[in-house]
């Protein structure tokens, strides 16, 4: 599931609303929150809160440093 989230964010090329990602992947809010937290703690994404909405974005510099070329395979 995390790979699907990474792929979606990479192809979107910017931040996305967390709820929107959950809806597109058809997963429950608690499940998607767990995956977002895991990705954030691994340093692969950043999360920004605006009002009641949360937005997530890939940390491209992390992928370039530790997994060069990985995102191009998605």
Helices and strands as residue ranges (DSSP letters): H 2-12, E 16-17, H 18-25, H 29-41, E 45-50, E 53-58, H 60-66, G 71-73
